[in-house]
Amino acid sequence: MELKIFYTGVGSTKDEYTEAEFLTMMNDEFTNKNWDNVSDEKRVRQLQYKEWNLPNDFVVFTLMDWIEYSGANIIIN
């Protein structure tokens, strides 16, 4: 059984993703993002999360970290 993730936030183009699709999107939208070109307001909102040092720590996020950070949900069939 393949894990499915429900996500409609930043970067989404549909609402259901495979694990690989979701992780690729998170990396494209957050890990590999040039944060220098983001407004201060948006940067503060997106880079304050628990005790993480973001954006640097995005590279060590696990799937569960991404799900919690993004507000996504695992779909259980």
One Martini backbone bead per residue (centre of mass of N, CA, C, O) as a GRO file, in nm:
protein
   77
    1MET     BB    1   0.095   0.038   0.024
    2GLU     BB    2   0.049   0.369  -0.058
    3LEU     BB    3   0.119   0.671   0.041
    4LYS     BB    4  -0.102   0.941   0.122
    5ILE     BB    5  -0.136   1.304   0.064
    6PHE     BB    6  -0.295   1.585   0.200
    7TYR     BB    7  -0.262   1.893  -0.006
    8THR     BB    8  -0.329   2.276  -0.041
    9GLY     BB    9  -0.084   2.445  -0.045
   10VAL     BB   10   0.205   2.543  -0.115
   11GLY     BB   11   0.241   2.433  -0.457
   12SER     BB   12  -0.022   2.321  -0.522
   13THR     BB   13  -0.217   2.122  -0.791
   14LYS     BB   14  -0.347   1.938  -0.579
   15ASP     BB   15  -0.463   1.705  -0.307
   16GLU     BB   16  -0.298   1.439  -0.397
   17TYR     BB   17  -0.007   1.254  -0.272
   18THR     BB   18   0.277   1.124  -0.283
   19GLU     BB   19   0.556   1.108  -0.115
   20ALA     BB   20   0.743   1.202  -0.346
   21GLU     BB   21   0.578   1.446  -0.438
   22PHE     BB   22   0.575   1.597  -0.170
   23LEU     BB   23   0.883   1.620  -0.125
   24THR     BB   24   0.943   1.771  -0.384
   25MET     BB   25   0.766   2.016  -0.325
   26MET     BB   26   0.901   2.102  -0.059
   27ASN     BB   27   1.179   2.146  -0.181
   28ASP     BB   28   1.096   2.354  -0.397
   29GLU     BB   29   0.935   2.560  -0.190
   30PHE     BB   30   1.175   2.556   0.052
   31THR     BB   31   1.467   2.442   0.039
   32ASN     BB   32   1.527   2.574  -0.273
   33LYS     BB   33   1.472   2.853  -0.186
   34ASN     BB   34   1.500   3.202  -0.229
   35TRP     BB   35   1.482   3.397   0.060
   36ASP     BB   36   1.581   3.687  -0.038
   37ASN     BB   37   1.294   3.729  -0.220
   38VAL     BB   38   1.135   3.756   0.050
   39SER     BB   39   0.935   3.884   0.245
   40ASP     BB   40   0.942   3.952   0.571
   41GLU     BB   41   0.661   3.848   0.649
   42LYS     BB   42   0.682   3.569   0.510
   43ARG     BB   43   0.945   3.473   0.639
   44VAL     BB   44   0.850   3.473   0.930
   45ARG     BB   45   0.606   3.280   0.893
   46GLN     BB   46   0.781   3.033   0.749
   47LEU     BB   47   1.054   3.038   0.965
   48GLN     BB   48   0.864   2.970   1.220
   49TYR     BB   49   0.957   2.656   1.383
   50LYS     BB   50   0.999   2.589   1.659
   51GLU     BB   51   1.359   2.503   1.692
   52TRP     BB   52   1.427   2.575   1.417
   53ASN     BB   53   1.673   2.655   1.150
   54LEU     BB   54   1.539   2.856   0.928
   55PRO     BB   55   1.616   2.707   0.623
   56ASN     BB   56   1.848   2.500   0.689
   57ASP     BB   57   1.666   2.254   0.824
   58PHE     BB   58   1.508   2.139   0.582
   59VAL     BB   59   1.721   1.910   0.502
   60VAL     BB   60   1.622   1.734   0.783
   61PHE     BB   61   1.350   1.669   0.714
   62THR     BB   62   1.091   1.478   0.753
   63LEU     BB   63   0.797   1.373   0.663
   64MET     BB   64   0.661   1.450   0.937
   65ASP     BB   65   0.764   1.738   0.942
   66TRP     BB   66   0.624   1.831   0.680
   67ILE     BB   67   0.337   1.769   0.763
   68GLU     BB   68   0.330   1.954   1.009
   69TYR     BB   69   0.430   2.221   0.882
   70SER     BB   70   0.203   2.222   0.637
   71GLY     BB   71  -0.079   2.063   0.721
   72ALA     BB   72  -0.089   1.791   0.641
   73ASN     BB   73  -0.230   1.464   0.540
   74ILE     BB   74  -0.293   1.142   0.598
   75ILE     BB   75  -0.418   0.885   0.401
   76ILE     BB   76  -0.676   0.657   0.498
   77ASN     BB   77  -0.815   0.349   0.352
   0.00000   0.00000   0.00000
